[in-house]
Amino acid sequence: MEADEILKSEDLNALYLEKVNLTSRIGALHRSVAVSDGAADKADYKADLTTNYAVMEALNHRLEQLEDAAKYTRDEEGRIRYNFMKLAKQVLTKDTYDKIRNMSDNSLRDMKPMFKELRLNQTSS
């Protein structure tokens, strides 16, 4: 993966995989520097190392950005969920609120048929 691809990537898993690959390449270059005999070979390997370290720095920066965005999204979703439930507790009757709370424990797959039924029986308020 090139540096510009890394900086544009939105996929955390692809970036983590690239980090593993890049770390492996850096390790191989360190071994090559250690076992090389000629000064020219060492200079080439060291130049490749410098480039790979620069790409690793860009990769770490992008990972940090995406992880911060994901954390903010999780925090925001939690805040919305919390505020909704606080408002629902104030506005809804106890039975309706408890019913909604119990529904939230179910998986989406379990709830899909219930959603269809609710849509059919929907009343205007």
C-alpha positions as CSV (number, residue, x, y, z in Angstrom):
1,M,0.0,0.0,0.0
2,E,1.4,3.4,-1.0
3,A,1.5,6.4,1.4
4,D,-1.3,8.2,-0.4
5,E,-3.5,5.1,-0.2
6,I,-2.8,4.8,3.5
7,L,-3.8,8.4,4.1
8,K,-7.1,8.0,2.1
9,S,-8.0,4.6,3.6
10,E,-11.1,4.3,5.8
11,D,-10.7,0.6,6.6
12,L,-9.0,0.0,10.0
13,N,-8.5,-3.7,9.3
14,A,-6.7,-3.0,6.0
15,L,-4.5,-0.5,7.8
16,Y,-3.7,-3.0,10.6
17,L,-2.8,-5.6,8.0
18,E,-0.6,-3.1,6.2
19,K,1.1,-2.3,9.5
20,V,2.0,-6.0,10.0
21,N,3.3,-6.2,6.5
22,L,5.3,-3.0,6.8
23,T,6.8,-4.2,10.2
24,S,7.8,-7.4,8.5
25,R,9.5,-5.6,5.7
26,I,11.4,-3.3,8.1
27,G,12.6,-6.4,10.0
28,A,13.9,-7.9,6.8
29,L,15.7,-4.7,5.9
30,H,17.3,-4.6,9.4
31,R,18.5,-8.2,8.8
32,S,19.8,-7.3,5.3
33,V,21.8,-4.3,6.8
34,A,23.3,-6.6,9.4
35,V,24.5,-9.3,7.0
36,S,25.5,-7.1,4.0
37,D,29.2,-6.8,3.2
38,G,29.4,-3.8,0.9
39,A,28.9,-0.2,2.0
40,A,26.8,0.5,-1.1
41,D,24.4,-2.4,-0.2
42,K,24.1,-1.1,3.4
43,A,23.3,2.4,2.1
44,D,20.6,1.0,-0.2
45,Y,19.0,-1.0,2.7
46,K,19.2,2.0,5.0
47,A,17.5,4.2,2.4
48,D,14.7,1.6,2.1
49,L,14.5,1.5,5.9
50,T,14.1,5.3,6.1
51,T,11.4,5.2,3.5
52,N,9.5,2.4,5.3
53,Y,9.8,4.2,8.6
54,A,8.2,7.3,7.0
55,V,5.4,5.2,5.6
56,M,5.0,3.6,9.0
57,E,4.7,7.1,10.6
58,A,2.0,8.0,8.1
59,L,0.2,4.7,8.8
60,N,0.3,5.3,12.5
61,H,-1.1,8.8,12.1
62,R,-4.0,7.6,9.9
63,L,-4.7,4.8,12.4
64,E,-4.8,7.3,15.2
65,Q,-7.2,9.5,13.2
66,L,-9.6,6.6,12.4
67,E,-9.5,5.3,16.0
68,D,-10.4,8.8,17.3
69,A,-13.3,9.1,14.9
70,A,-14.5,5.6,15.8
71,K,-14.3,6.5,19.6
72,Y,-16.2,9.7,19.0
73,T,-18.9,7.9,17.1
74,R,-19.3,5.3,19.8
75,D,-19.4,8.0,22.5
76,E,-22.0,10.0,20.5
77,E,-24.1,6.9,19.9
78,G,-24.0,6.1,23.6
79,R,-25.0,9.6,24.5
80,I,-27.9,9.6,22.1
81,R,-29.1,6.2,23.4
82,Y,-28.9,7.4,27.0
83,N,-30.7,10.7,26.3
84,F,-33.4,8.9,24.3
85,M,-34.0,6.5,27.2
86,K,-34.1,9.3,29.8
87,L,-36.7,11.2,27.6
88,A,-38.7,8.1,27.0
89,K,-38.9,7.3,30.7
90,Q,-40.3,10.8,31.3
91,V,-42.8,10.8,28.4
92,L,-44.0,7.2,28.1
93,T,-46.1,5.2,30.6
94,K,-44.2,2.7,32.7
95,D,-45.6,-0.2,30.8
96,T,-44.6,1.2,27.4
97,Y,-41.1,2.2,28.6
98,D,-40.5,-1.3,30.1
99,K,-41.7,-2.9,26.9
100,I,-39.2,-0.8,24.9
101,R,-36.4,-1.6,27.4
102,N,-37.1,-5.4,27.1
103,M,-37.2,-5.1,23.3
104,S,-33.7,-3.6,23.3
105,D,-32.3,-6.8,24.8
106,N,-33.3,-8.7,21.6
107,S,-31.2,-9.0,18.5
108,L,-32.1,-7.3,15.3
109,R,-32.9,-10.6,13.7
110,D,-35.5,-11.3,16.5
111,M,-37.0,-7.9,16.2
112,K,-37.5,-7.7,12.4
113,P,-40.9,-9.5,12.4
114,M,-42.0,-7.4,15.3
115,F,-41.1,-4.2,13.4
116,K,-43.3,-5.3,10.5
117,E,-46.2,-6.0,12.9
118,L,-45.7,-2.6,14.5
119,R,-45.7,-0.8,11.2
120,L,-49.0,-2.5,10.2
121,N,-50.6,-1.6,13.6
122,Q,-49.1,1.9,13.7
123,T,-51.5,4.5,15.0
124,S,-51.1,8.2,14.4
125,S,-50.6,10.4,17.5
